[in-house]
Amino acid sequence: MSRPVLDIGIGVRHGGREWTVAGVEGCMTGGARIWLAGKDGDGSLAVFGLTELLGDPGFAMAGGPRRLRVPQMGLLSTVSEAEQWRAFAIEQHVREVETGCPIPGGVGPGKLEFDPASTTLAQREQAKAGELAALGWKNVSRATVRRWRTRYHSDGVWGLVRKRRGSTRLERADDRVVEALCALLPHEALRSRSRGWKKRMRREVQWWLEDRHGEKVVEVPPPSTFNKLLDAVEVSLGLEGTVRQRRARAARPSPPFRPTLALRPGELVMLDSTPLDVLVVLDDGVVGRLELTTAVDVATRSMWGVLRPAGSKLTDVAVLLAQMMTPLVMRPGWSAALSMAASVVPHERLTGVDERLKDAAARPVIMPETVVVDQGKVFISAATRAACESLGISVQPVPPANGPAKGHVERPFGSVNSLFCQWLPGYTGSNVGERGSKVDQEQLWTVPELQALWDEFLVHWHHRPHAGLRHPLMPKRALTPNQMWAALLPVTGYVPVPLSTEDFVELLPVRWQAITDAGIRFGYRTYDDACLNGHRGQDSGVRAKRGLWEVHYNPYDPVRIWVRLPEGFREVGWIHATSVSLPFTHHVWEHICKVVERTGSREEHEAELALALDRFLRRAARKEKLSAVERRVVAKSRASGAVPVPAGEVNVLDVPAPSFGLAGVYAAPDVDDETVPDEDDNIFGLPDEPSLIVSNLNPEDDQWLP
């Protein structure tokens, strides 16, 4: 039997239609082209390249044999050799029924009972069934031969292998019941409902079926059968396990998953917050936990972090962004090996560009381009977007409850626990089941001590090899963040971006207020200054905010605000600032507003709040007896002022008040002002000589060092 030849006038099947070959055009450069004319009589004409036409799975010769398929040897290797030979034998019988020859392209006369020219397909199927029965094949009929042909056309040789597999529970169940479960289970996982009894789900399925199909039309299986079906559907949807696991699987995007690629420092930075699994002494013996807000650069795996009392504020995001763009100065007591001059970074060349790197620690300095955040209120607020846009940073929120979307910042939390937290007294473990019974009785550290060690740990982090950092020329060696930064610097370059005073103000929280004759009022406080003259009662010109004025404030230093006037930002002080002798934060002010009852006008009430605030701060400074609530408030307030802020063009060490480098920028403080504390005043009640936490491990035993 000769192979079919594609020639003019031959009928073919292509694209679900019948065609006739109208012409064959040969070309030495572009290959042969086939002209096809439709058989429908509509005059349609098409032209295809020969390779394109023959490569289409839907192409076949009309009336000729079907296209040959290569045996699926990978699947055939999973069955016995006897089953493989049986499948190949059936393949030859099927070919003989369809073409008259068991071997493609075979020569010589075939059997007359299988000649396509003199017999019908039904006669050949019946003849093949009789032949196999005579050879000893059992249970072979014409219907059996027809099924072989169908399976061979759909699945090739693998379709001719006998497969002994019973039906699964999902296949035996009513499709409408399975549909109800597939609709309800992901909805419960996304709502993060507590896992209840299975009988609750059985009742909800019954209600769902009654709403869709009517009452008593579809019956729910008995409880025992339904419970097994419920487990099978959960496994098929990937929703088995705990509620937390179900929520994570239901929220993750559909596969396939691809790694996040960043080719330059700052191209993609991820931010997130989590409670630190360490108990600390806040103040006056109050024990609590801090909140860690971190940023991770995807390209270099560099990490920055801010420790705060629970509840991130926009100011914390501002400090974090400032840390990324500002070098970290070496601290007294740190090893010289941690300096940038002793690292692989080209320190001398960088110092010629940016003098701030002269005494800097070995930590990358980058300018973020895109920050990826979750749905936290502080991260997706309009103030955060505005502050980032002012620095040319785009904000990219991820879907709710979708940790895998920012896995680069989620995973380091586990590393912080294993490399930092678990070695400290007061380690609480990652969950309640791992927590010791007397953790709060250990020799806990204070916030300044923990902050000092955390700053040093972050420098060690950039000397530690990371399995996810690889150089194309050294794929088998894991690099440190500093090494990756040094490798990318010749490609991306380095441009110093020192933050100016207005940059810091832009990063602070913003609100829109009116400028009245009394000044600017919000939060039971009134701010006024001579710079507001000429703008009182006036429209700001911002129609989207109904003419209100843009006001930036610092929650950790409420005694001043910054107003954007036509000539730029101007600092405006609180009118009762001279009545308060010590610095305070929003924690203390909110507590005072709750305990002081209003008895007079707004002005009288604000004056009473200022006097009550001053009395409270003096009591706390003299270590007088405070209630449990008051001790917690003071502890949070003092812990908020313990985080150092990197300096851009401003030396924050010269700022007398804990206002993140913003207090002394616009006007130098009056040294005779009673509101300015003396250098000898111990505002926070800390030791006169703060202890510096230095690791006592040998370099060989210190797992933080490379």
C-alpha positions as CSV (number, residue, x, y, z in Angstrom):
1,M,0.0,0.0,0.0
2,S,1.5,3.4,-1.1
3,R,1.4,6.5,1.1
4,P,-1.2,9.2,0.1
5,V,0.2,12.0,-2.0
6,L,-0.9,15.6,-1.8
7,D,-1.7,16.6,-5.4
8,I,-4.0,18.9,-7.3
9,G,-7.7,17.8,-7.0
10,I,-7.1,15.8,-3.8
11,G,-9.7,16.5,-1.0
12,V,-8.5,17.5,2.4
13,R,-9.9,18.4,5.8
14,H,-8.7,21.6,7.5
15,G,-10.2,23.9,10.0
16,G,-13.4,21.9,10.3
17,R,-14.1,22.2,6.5
18,E,-13.7,20.2,3.3
19,W,-11.2,21.6,0.8
20,T,-9.8,20.7,-2.6
21,V,-6.2,21.3,-3.5
22,A,-6.4,23.9,-6.2
23,G,-2.7,24.4,-6.8
24,V,0.9,23.8,-5.5
25,E,3.4,26.6,-5.8
26,G,7.1,25.9,-5.3
27,C,9.5,28.5,-3.9
28,M,13.2,28.1,-3.2
29,T,13.4,30.6,-0.4
30,G,10.0,30.6,1.3
31,G,9.1,26.9,0.8
32,A,6.1,25.4,-1.0
33,R,2.6,26.9,-0.7
34,I,-0.6,25.1,-1.1
35,W,-3.8,26.7,-2.6
36,L,-7.1,25.3,-1.3
37,A,-10.5,25.9,-2.7
38,G,-13.7,25.4,-0.6
39,K,-16.1,22.6,-1.5
40,D,-19.1,24.6,-0.2
41,G,-19.4,26.4,-3.5
42,D,-19.0,29.8,-1.9
43,G,-15.9,30.6,-3.9
44,S,-13.6,30.7,-0.8
45,L,-9.9,30.4,-1.4
46,A,-7.0,30.0,1.0
47,V,-3.3,29.6,0.8
48,F,-1.0,28.0,3.4
49,G,2.7,27.2,3.6
50,L,3.3,23.4,3.3
51,T,4.9,23.3,6.8
52,E,2.1,25.2,8.3
53,L,-0.6,23.0,6.7
54,L,1.0,19.7,7.6
55,G,1.7,20.9,11.2
56,D,-1.9,21.7,11.9
57,P,-3.4,18.9,14.0
58,G,-6.8,19.3,12.2
59,F,-5.3,18.6,8.8
60,A,-6.1,15.2,7.2
61,M,-6.6,13.7,3.7
62,A,-10.3,13.4,2.9
63,G,-11.2,9.7,2.6
64,G,-7.7,8.6,3.5
65,P,-6.2,7.1,6.6
66,R,-5.8,9.2,9.7
67,R,-2.6,10.7,10.7
68,L,-0.1,8.4,12.3
69,R,0.8,9.1,16.0
70,V,4.0,8.3,17.8
71,P,3.5,5.8,20.7
72,Q,3.5,7.4,24.1
73,M,6.4,5.5,25.5
74,G,6.5,7.4,28.7
75,L,3.0,6.2,29.6
76,L,3.5,2.7,28.2
77,S,6.5,2.3,30.5
78,T,4.2,2.3,33.4
79,V,2.5,-1.0,32.4
80,S,3.9,-4.5,32.0
81,E,5.7,-5.6,28.8
82,A,2.9,-8.0,28.0
83,E,0.3,-5.1,28.1
84,Q,2.6,-3.1,25.8
85,W,2.8,-5.9,23.2
86,R,-0.9,-6.4,23.4
87,A,-1.5,-2.7,22.7
88,F,0.9,-2.7,19.7
89,A,-0.9,-5.8,18.3
90,I,-4.3,-4.2,18.5
91,E,-2.8,-1.1,16.8
92,Q,-1.9,-3.3,13.8
93,H,-5.4,-4.8,13.7
94,V,-7.0,-1.4,13.7
95,R,-4.8,-0.2,10.9
96,E,-5.6,-3.3,8.9
97,V,-9.4,-2.6,9.3
98,E,-9.0,1.0,8.2
99,T,-6.4,0.8,5.5
100,G,-6.2,-2.9,4.5
101,C,-2.5,-3.1,5.7
102,P,-1.4,-3.7,9.3
103,I,1.9,-1.8,8.7
104,P,2.0,1.8,7.3
105,G,3.4,1.9,3.8
106,G,3.5,-1.9,3.5
107,V,3.9,-3.5,0.1
108,G,2.4,-6.7,-1.3
109,P,-1.2,-7.9,-1.6
110,G,-3.4,-7.8,1.6
111,K,-6.2,-9.9,2.7
112,L,-9.3,-9.6,0.5
113,E,-11.7,-9.3,3.5
114,F,-9.9,-6.1,4.5
115,D,-9.6,-4.5,1.1
116,P,-11.1,-1.0,1.3
117,A,-11.9,-1.0,-2.4
118,S,-14.2,-4.0,-2.3
119,T,-15.6,-4.0,1.3
120,T,-17.3,-1.6,3.7
121,L,-15.9,-0.5,7.0
122,A,-18.7,-2.5,8.8
123,Q,-17.7,-5.7,6.9
124,R,-14.0,-5.2,7.7
125,E,-14.9,-4.7,11.5
126,Q,-16.9,-7.9,11.5
127,A,-14.2,-9.8,9.7
128,K,-11.6,-8.6,12.2
129,A,-13.8,-9.7,15.1
130,G,-14.2,-13.2,13.6
131,E,-10.5,-13.5,12.9
132,L,-9.5,-12.6,16.4
133,A,-12.1,-15.0,17.9
134,A,-10.6,-17.8,15.7
135,L,-7.2,-16.9,17.1
136,G,-8.4,-17.4,20.7
137,W,-9.1,-13.8,21.7
138,K,-12.0,-13.7,24.2
139,N,-15.0,-11.3,24.2
140,V,-14.1,-9.7,20.9
141,S,-17.1,-8.5,18.8
142,R,-17.6,-5.9,16.1
143,A,-18.5,-3.3,18.9
144,T,-15.1,-4.1,20.5
145,V,-13.3,-3.4,17.3
146,R,-15.2,-0.1,16.9
147,R,-14.2,0.9,20.5
148,W,-10.6,0.2,19.7
149,R,-10.7,2.4,16.7
150,T,-12.3,5.3,18.7
151,R,-9.7,5.0,21.5
152,Y,-6.8,4.8,19.0
153,H,-8.0,7.9,17.2
154,S,-8.3,9.9,20.5
155,D,-5.4,8.6,22.7
156,G,-3.1,6.7,20.3
157,V,-1.5,3.4,21.5
158,W,-2.1,4.4,25.1
159,G,-5.8,4.3,24.6
160,L,-5.6,0.6,23.7
161,V,-4.1,-0.4,27.1
162,R,-6.5,-2.0,29.5
163,K,-7.0,0.2,32.5
164,R,-8.6,-1.3,35.6
165,R,-9.8,1.7,37.6
166,G,-13.0,2.0,39.5
167,S,-14.9,5.2,39.7
168,T,-14.0,7.8,42.3
169,R,-16.3,9.2,45.0
170,L,-16.6,12.4,43.1
171,E,-17.6,10.6,39.9
172,R,-20.3,8.6,41.7
173,A,-21.8,11.6,43.5
174,D,-24.6,13.8,42.1
175,D,-23.0,16.5,40.0
176,R,-25.4,19.1,41.5
177,V,-24.2,18.3,45.1
178,V,-20.6,18.5,44.0
179,E,-21.3,21.8,42.4
180,A,-22.9,23.2,45.6
181,L,-19.8,22.1,47.6
182,C,-17.4,23.7,45.0
183,A,-19.3,26.9,45.3
184,L,-19.6,27.1,49.1
185,L,-16.2,25.9,50.3
186,P,-14.0,28.6,48.6
187,H,-16.5,31.2,49.8
188,E,-16.1,30.2,53.4
189,A,-12.3,30.1,53.0
190,L,-12.2,33.6,51.7
191,R,-14.5,34.9,54.5
192,S,-12.1,33.2,56.9
193,R,-15.0,31.6,58.9
194,S,-14.2,29.4,61.8
195,R,-14.2,25.7,60.9
196,G,-17.5,24.3,62.1
197,W,-19.1,20.9,62.2
198,K,-19.7,19.1,58.9
199,K,-23.4,19.0,59.6
200,R,-23.5,22.8,59.3
201,M,-22.1,22.5,55.8
202,R,-24.6,19.7,55.0
203,R,-27.4,22.1,56.0
204,E,-26.0,24.9,53.9
205,V,-25.7,22.6,50.9
206,Q,-29.3,21.7,51.3
207,W,-30.3,25.3,51.3
208,W,-28.2,26.1,48.3
209,L,-29.8,23.2,46.3
210,E,-33.3,24.3,47.3
211,D,-32.6,27.9,46.1
212,R,-31.2,26.6,42.7
213,H,-33.4,23.6,42.0
214,G,-36.4,23.9,44.2
215,E,-37.5,22.0,47.4
216,K,-37.0,18.2,47.5
217,V,-35.7,18.1,43.9
218,V,-32.1,17.2,44.9
219,E,-31.5,15.2,48.0
220,V,-28.3,15.6,50.0
221,P,-26.5,12.2,50.7
222,P,-26.8,10.7,54.2
223,P,-24.4,12.2,56.8
224,S,-21.8,9.5,56.6
225,T,-21.7,9.6,52.7
226,F,-21.8,13.4,52.7
227,N,-18.8,13.6,55.2
228,K,-16.7,11.5,52.9
229,L,-17.8,13.5,49.9
230,L,-17.0,16.7,51.7
231,D,-13.4,15.5,52.4
232,A,-12.9,14.5,48.8
233,V,-14.1,17.9,47.5
234,E,-11.8,19.7,50.0
235,V,-8.8,17.7,48.7
236,S,-9.7,18.4,45.1
237,L,-9.9,22.1,45.8
238,G,-6.8,22.2,48.0
239,L,-8.8,23.4,51.0
240,E,-8.0,20.7,53.5
241,G,-6.1,21.5,56.7
242,T,-6.5,24.3,59.2
243,V,-8.5,27.5,58.7
244,R,-5.3,29.4,58.2
245,Q,-4.1,27.0,55.5
246,R,-7.5,27.1,53.8
247,R,-7.5,30.9,53.7
248,A,-4.0,31.0,52.3
249,R,-4.8,28.5,49.5
250,A,-8.1,30.2,48.6
251,A,-6.4,33.7,48.4
252,R,-3.4,32.8,46.3
253,P,-3.5,33.5,42.6
254,S,-4.0,30.8,40.0
255,P,-0.9,29.0,38.7
256,P,1.5,29.0,37.0
257,F,3.7,30.9,39.5
258,R,6.7,32.8,38.3
259,P,9.5,34.2,40.5
260,T,9.6,38.0,41.0
261,L,12.4,39.4,39.0
262,A,14.3,42.6,39.9
263,L,17.4,43.6,38.0
264,R,18.5,46.7,39.9
265,P,18.6,47.9,43.5
266,G,15.3,49.6,44.5
267,E,13.4,48.4,41.5
268,L,11.0,46.5,43.8
269,V,10.9,46.9,47.6
270,M,8.3,45.1,49.8
271,L,7.0,46.4,53.1
272,D,5.2,44.6,55.9
273,S,4.7,44.7,59.7
274,T,4.5,42.0,62.3
275,P,4.7,41.8,66.1
276,L,8.2,40.9,67.4
277,D,8.2,37.6,69.3
278,V,10.2,39.1,72.2
279,L,9.0,40.6,75.4
280,V,10.7,43.9,76.4
281,V,10.5,46.2,79.4
282,L,8.9,49.4,78.1
283,D,9.1,51.6,81.2
284,D,8.4,51.4,85.0
285,G,8.3,47.6,84.7
286,V,5.6,47.5,82.0
287,V,6.2,44.4,79.9
288,G,5.1,44.4,76.3
289,R,5.9,43.5,72.7
290,L,7.1,45.8,69.9
291,E,6.0,45.9,66.3
292,L,8.6,45.3,63.6
293,T,8.1,47.1,60.2
294,T,10.5,46.0,57.6
295,A,11.4,46.7,54.0
296,V,13.2,44.2,51.8
297,D,14.8,45.0,48.4
298,V,14.1,42.1,46.0
299,A,17.2,42.6,43.9
300,T,19.8,42.5,46.7
301,R,17.7,41.0,49.6
302,S,18.7,44.0,51.7
303,M,16.6,44.6,54.8
304,W,15.7,47.6,56.9
305,G,13.5,47.7,60.0
306,V,11.8,49.9,62.5
307,L,10.8,48.8,66.0
308,R,7.8,50.5,67.5
309,P,5.0,49.9,70.0
310,A,2.0,48.1,68.4
311,G,0.3,50.0,65.6
312,S,2.3,51.3,62.7
313,K,2.0,54.9,61.8
314,L,2.8,56.8,58.6
315,T,5.8,58.3,60.4
316,D,7.2,54.7,60.7
317,V,6.9,54.4,56.9
318,A,8.7,57.7,56.5
319,V,11.5,56.6,58.8
320,L,11.8,53.3,56.9
321,L,12.1,55.1,53.5
322,A,14.6,57.5,55.0
323,Q,16.7,54.5,56.3
324,M,16.9,53.1,52.8
325,M,18.1,56.3,51.2
326,T,20.5,57.3,54.0
327,P,23.8,55.6,55.1
328,L,24.1,54.1,58.6
329,V,26.9,55.6,60.6
330,M,29.2,53.2,62.4
331,R,28.4,53.0,66.2
332,P,30.9,52.9,69.0
333,G,31.8,49.4,69.9
334,W,31.1,47.9,66.5
335,S,33.7,45.7,64.9
336,A,35.7,47.4,62.1
337,A,34.7,44.4,59.9
338,L,31.2,45.9,59.7
339,S,32.3,49.1,58.1
340,M,31.7,49.8,54.4
341,A,35.4,50.4,54.0
342,A,36.2,46.8,54.9
343,S,33.5,45.3,52.7
344,V,33.5,44.3,49.0
345,V,31.7,47.5,48.1
346,P,33.9,50.0,46.2
347,H,34.0,52.4,49.1
348,E,36.6,54.9,47.9
349,R,34.8,55.5,44.6
350,L,31.4,55.8,46.4
351,T,32.9,58.3,48.9
352,G,34.0,60.5,46.1
353,V,30.4,60.7,45.0
354,D,28.7,60.8,48.4
355,E,30.7,62.0,51.5
356,R,28.0,60.5,53.8
357,L,29.5,57.1,53.1
358,K,32.9,57.9,54.7
359,D,32.1,56.4,58.1
360,A,29.1,54.3,57.1
361,A,28.4,50.8,58.0
362,A,28.4,48.1,55.3
363,R,24.7,48.4,54.3
364,P,23.3,49.2,50.8
365,V,21.9,52.7,50.2
366,I,19.2,52.6,47.6
367,M,16.4,54.8,46.2
368,P,13.1,52.8,46.0
369,E,11.3,52.9,42.7
370,T,8.2,50.7,43.5
371,V,7.1,49.6,47.0
372,V,4.8,46.6,47.4
373,V,2.5,46.8,50.4
374,D,-0.4,44.8,51.9
375,Q,-3.9,46.2,52.7
376,G,-2.8,47.7,56.0
377,K,-4.4,51.0,56.7
378,V,-1.2,52.9,57.0
379,F,0.3,51.4,53.8
380,I,-2.7,52.1,51.5
381,S,-3.6,55.5,52.9
382,A,-3.8,58.5,50.7
383,A,-1.0,60.1,52.7
384,T,1.3,57.2,52.0
385,R,0.6,57.4,48.3
386,A,1.1,61.2,48.3
387,A,4.4,61.0,50.2
388,C,5.8,58.2,47.9
389,E,4.7,60.1,44.8
390,S,6.5,63.2,46.0
391,L,9.7,61.1,46.0
392,G,9.0,59.4,42.7
393,I,8.0,56.1,44.3
394,S,5.1,54.1,43.1
395,V,2.9,52.1,45.5
396,Q,1.6,48.7,44.5
397,P,-0.9,47.1,46.9
398,V,-1.4,43.3,46.8
399,P,-4.8,41.6,47.1
400,P,-6.2,41.1,50.6
401,A,-4.9,38.2,52.7
402,N,-2.3,37.3,50.0
403,G,1.0,36.6,51.7
404,P,2.6,34.8,48.7
405,A,2.3,38.0,46.6
406,K,5.0,39.5,48.9
407,G,6.9,36.4,50.0
408,H,10.2,38.2,49.8
409,V,9.3,40.2,52.9
410,E,7.2,37.5,54.6
411,R,10.0,34.9,54.6
412,P,12.6,37.1,56.4
413,F,10.3,37.3,59.5
414,G,11.1,33.6,60.0
415,S,14.8,34.4,59.7
416,V,14.5,37.2,62.2
417,N,13.0,34.7,64.6
418,S,15.6,32.0,64.1
419,L,18.7,34.3,63.9
420,F,17.7,37.1,66.3
421,C,14.6,36.7,68.5
422,Q,15.2,33.1,69.8
423,W,18.5,34.0,71.3
424,L,17.1,36.8,73.4
425,P,15.5,36.5,76.9
426,G,11.7,36.9,76.7
427,Y,11.3,35.0,73.4
428,T,7.7,34.1,73.2
429,G,7.8,31.6,70.2
430,S,5.8,31.9,67.0
431,N,2.6,30.7,68.7
432,V,1.1,30.2,72.1
433,G,1.8,26.5,72.0
434,E,5.5,27.1,71.9
435,R,5.6,29.8,74.6
436,G,7.2,29.0,78.0
437,S,5.2,29.4,81.2
438,K,7.6,31.9,82.8
439,V,8.8,34.0,79.8
440,D,7.8,37.3,81.5
441,Q,9.9,36.5,84.5
442,E,13.2,36.4,82.6
443,Q,15.8,39.2,82.6
444,L,14.1,41.2,79.9
445,W,15.8,43.9,77.9
446,T,14.8,47.5,77.6
447,V,13.8,49.1,74.3
448,P,17.1,51.1,73.8
449,E,19.1,47.9,74.5
450,L,17.0,45.9,72.0
451,Q,17.2,48.7,69.4
452,A,21.0,48.8,69.7
453,L,21.3,45.1,69.1
454,W,18.7,45.3,66.3
455,D,20.7,47.9,64.4
456,E,23.9,45.8,64.7
457,F,22.0,42.7,63.6
458,L,20.8,44.5,60.4
459,V,24.4,45.2,59.5
460,H,25.3,41.5,60.1
461,W,22.3,40.5,57.9
462,H,24.0,42.1,54.9
463,H,27.2,40.0,55.5
464,R,25.2,36.8,55.5
465,P,25.0,34.7,52.3
466,H,21.5,34.4,50.9
467,A,20.4,31.3,48.9
468,G,18.3,33.4,46.6
469,L,21.2,35.6,45.4
470,R,23.2,34.2,42.5
471,H,25.5,35.8,40.0
472,P,25.2,34.5,36.4
473,L,28.9,33.9,36.2
474,M,28.9,32.1,39.6
475,P,25.6,30.3,39.8
476,K,26.7,27.8,42.5
477,R,27.8,30.4,45.0
478,A,25.3,32.2,47.3
479,L,26.1,35.9,47.6
480,T,25.5,38.3,50.5
481,P,23.4,41.4,50.0
482,N,26.5,43.5,50.1
483,Q,28.1,41.4,47.4
484,M,25.1,41.6,45.2
485,W,24.9,45.3,45.6
486,A,28.6,45.6,44.7
487,A,27.9,43.5,41.6
488,L,25.0,45.6,40.5
489,L,26.6,49.0,41.1
490,P,28.8,49.0,37.9
491,V,25.6,48.3,35.9
492,T,23.1,50.6,37.6
493,G,25.4,53.2,39.1
494,Y,24.9,55.2,42.3
495,V,23.3,58.5,42.6
496,P,23.1,60.0,46.2
497,V,19.6,61.3,47.1
498,P,19.9,63.2,50.4
499,L,16.5,64.0,51.9
500,S,15.9,67.7,52.4
501,T,13.7,69.2,55.1
502,E,10.7,69.3,52.9
503,D,11.1,65.7,51.9
504,F,10.8,64.7,55.6
505,V,7.7,66.8,55.9
506,E,6.2,65.3,52.8
507,L,6.6,61.8,54.4
508,L,4.6,62.8,57.5
509,P,0.8,62.1,57.8
510,V,-1.4,64.7,56.1
511,R,-4.8,66.1,56.8
512,W,-6.8,69.0,55.3
513,Q,-7.9,71.8,57.7
514,A,-9.3,75.3,57.5
515,I,-7.3,78.3,58.7
516,T,-9.6,80.3,60.9
517,D,-9.1,83.4,63.0
518,A,-8.1,81.2,65.9
519,G,-5.6,79.2,63.8
520,I,-5.8,75.5,62.9
521,R,-7.7,73.2,65.1
522,F,-7.8,69.4,65.2
523,G,-7.4,66.7,67.8
524,Y,-8.5,69.1,70.6
525,R,-5.4,71.2,69.9
526,T,-5.1,74.7,68.3
527,Y,-2.0,75.8,66.3
528,D,-1.4,79.4,65.5
529,D,1.5,81.6,64.3
530,A,2.0,84.9,62.6
531,C,2.8,83.2,59.3
532,L,-0.9,82.4,59.0
533,N,-1.9,86.0,58.7
534,G,-3.2,86.8,55.3
535,H,-4.5,83.3,54.9
536,R,-7.1,83.2,57.7
537,G,-10.6,82.4,56.3
538,Q,-9.1,82.2,52.8
539,D,-9.5,79.5,50.2
540,S,-6.4,77.3,49.5
541,G,-7.4,76.9,45.8
542,V,-7.5,73.1,46.1
543,R,-11.0,72.4,44.7
544,A,-10.8,68.7,45.4
545,K,-10.5,69.5,49.2
546,R,-13.1,72.3,49.2
547,G,-10.5,75.0,49.7
548,L,-8.9,73.4,52.8
549,W,-5.2,73.7,53.5
550,E,-2.7,70.9,53.5
551,V,-1.4,70.2,57.0
552,H,1.3,67.7,58.0
553,Y,1.7,66.5,61.6
554,N,4.0,64.1,63.5
555,P,2.1,61.8,65.9
556,Y,5.2,61.5,68.0
557,D,5.6,65.2,68.4
558,P,2.2,66.9,68.5
559,V,3.5,70.4,69.6
560,R,4.0,71.5,66.0
561,I,2.6,71.1,62.6
562,W,3.6,72.1,59.1
563,V,1.3,74.0,56.7
564,R,1.8,74.2,53.0
565,L,1.4,77.9,52.2
566,P,2.0,79.6,48.8
567,E,5.6,80.3,49.8
568,G,6.2,76.7,51.0
569,F,6.0,74.7,54.2
570,R,5.8,76.8,57.4
571,E,6.0,75.4,61.0
572,V,3.1,76.3,63.3
573,G,3.4,75.7,67.0
574,W,0.7,74.6,69.5
575,I,-0.6,77.6,71.5
576,H,-0.2,75.8,74.8
577,A,3.3,74.4,74.1
578,T,4.8,76.6,76.9
579,S,2.3,75.1,79.4
580,V,3.8,71.6,78.9
581,S,7.3,71.1,80.4
582,L,8.2,67.8,78.7
583,P,7.9,66.2,75.3
584,F,5.0,63.9,74.7
585,T,3.4,61.7,72.0
586,H,0.0,61.0,70.7
587,H,-0.3,58.1,73.1
588,V,-0.2,60.4,76.1
589,W,-2.5,63.1,74.5
590,E,-5.2,60.5,73.6
591,H,-5.1,59.2,77.2
592,I,-5.5,62.8,78.6
593,C,-8.4,63.5,76.3
594,K,-10.2,60.4,77.6
595,V,-9.8,61.1,81.3
596,V,-10.4,64.9,81.3
597,E,-14.1,65.7,81.1
598,R,-15.2,68.9,79.2
599,T,-16.8,71.4,81.5
600,G,-16.5,74.7,79.6
601,S,-16.0,76.1,76.1
602,R,-13.6,74.7,73.6
603,E,-10.8,77.1,74.5
604,E,-11.3,76.4,78.2
605,H,-11.3,72.7,77.6
606,E,-8.1,72.8,75.6
607,A,-6.4,74.8,78.4
608,E,-7.5,72.2,81.0
609,L,-6.1,69.4,78.8
610,A,-2.8,71.2,78.6
611,L,-2.6,71.6,82.4
612,A,-3.6,68.0,82.9
613,L,-1.0,66.9,80.4
614,D,1.7,68.8,82.2
615,R,0.8,67.4,85.5
616,F,0.7,63.9,84.1
617,L,4.2,64.3,82.5
618,R,5.7,65.7,85.7
619,R,4.2,62.8,87.7
620,A,5.7,60.3,85.3
621,A,9.1,62.1,85.3
622,R,9.2,62.0,89.2
623,K,8.4,58.3,89.2
624,E,5.3,58.8,91.2
625,K,2.8,56.0,91.5
626,L,0.7,55.6,88.4
627,S,-2.2,53.3,87.6
628,A,-1.7,50.3,85.3
629,V,-3.3,52.2,82.4
630,E,-1.1,55.2,82.9
631,R,2.1,53.1,83.1
632,R,1.2,51.5,79.8
633,V,0.6,54.9,78.2
634,V,4.0,56.3,79.5
635,A,5.8,53.1,78.4
636,K,4.4,53.4,74.8
637,S,5.3,57.0,74.7
638,R,8.8,56.6,75.8
639,A,9.3,53.5,73.5
640,S,8.1,55.6,70.5
641,G,11.0,58.0,71.0
642,A,13.6,55.3,71.2
643,V,14.0,54.7,67.4
644,P,16.8,56.7,65.8
645,V,16.0,58.5,62.6
646,P,18.6,58.7,59.8
647,A,19.8,62.2,58.9
648,G,19.6,63.6,55.4
649,E,20.7,67.2,55.4
650,V,19.7,67.5,59.0
651,N,21.8,66.4,62.0
652,V,19.1,64.8,64.2
653,L,21.5,64.5,67.1
654,D,21.2,68.3,67.5
655,V,17.4,68.2,67.8
656,P,16.4,68.5,71.5
657,A,12.9,67.1,71.1
658,P,12.1,63.6,69.8
659,S,10.5,64.9,66.6
660,F,12.4,62.9,63.9
661,G,14.8,65.6,62.8
662,L,12.1,68.1,62.1
663,A,11.8,70.2,65.2
664,G,14.9,72.4,64.9
665,V,14.9,72.8,61.1
666,Y,12.9,76.0,60.7
667,A,14.0,77.9,63.8
668,A,16.7,77.4,66.3
669,P,15.2,76.7,69.8
670,D,15.6,79.3,72.5
671,V,17.9,78.0,75.2
672,D,16.2,80.1,77.8
673,D,12.8,78.6,76.9
674,E,11.5,76.6,79.8
675,T,9.9,74.1,77.4
676,V,13.4,73.1,76.2
677,P,14.9,70.4,78.5
678,D,18.4,70.8,79.7
679,E,21.1,68.5,78.6
680,D,21.3,67.1,82.2
681,D,17.6,66.3,82.3
682,N,16.9,62.6,82.1
683,I,13.6,62.7,80.2
684,F,13.1,59.1,79.5
685,G,14.5,57.8,82.8
686,L,17.3,55.9,81.1
687,P,20.7,55.2,82.6
688,D,23.3,58.0,82.3
689,E,25.7,55.6,80.5
690,P,23.6,53.4,78.2
691,S,25.1,49.9,77.8
692,L,26.1,48.9,74.4
693,I,25.2,45.3,73.5
694,V,28.1,43.6,71.9
695,S,28.2,39.9,70.9
696,N,30.6,37.8,72.9
697,L,30.7,35.0,70.3
698,N,33.9,34.2,68.4
699,P,33.8,34.9,64.7
700,E,33.9,31.1,64.1
701,D,30.9,30.5,66.2
702,D,28.8,33.5,65.1
703,Q,26.3,32.3,62.6
704,W,25.5,35.9,61.5
705,L,28.9,36.4,60.0
706,P,29.7,35.0,56.5
